[in-house]
């Protein structure tokens, strides 16, 4: 793996709930706010799509 590549990890510092959105924000180099907003919007049609994706990512993405 080349230098400068960021690994996808759940964030310990930029977290509100489990660090998934903070880790995604650090990996993609954008604000975690946008990922939080996307998960919030995914909760609107009944909650299951957003929660299921969030919890799967929590299980799959390792912590820092």
LINBEL-V775854 format. One record per helix or strand of 3 or more residues. SS is the DSSP state (alpha for helix, beta for strand). FROM is the first residue (numbers start at 1). TO is the last residue. If there is no record, write none. Layout:
ss;from;to
SS;FROM;TO
SS;FROM;TO
//
This chain:
ss;from;to
alpha;20;28
alpha;32;44
alpha;48;60
//
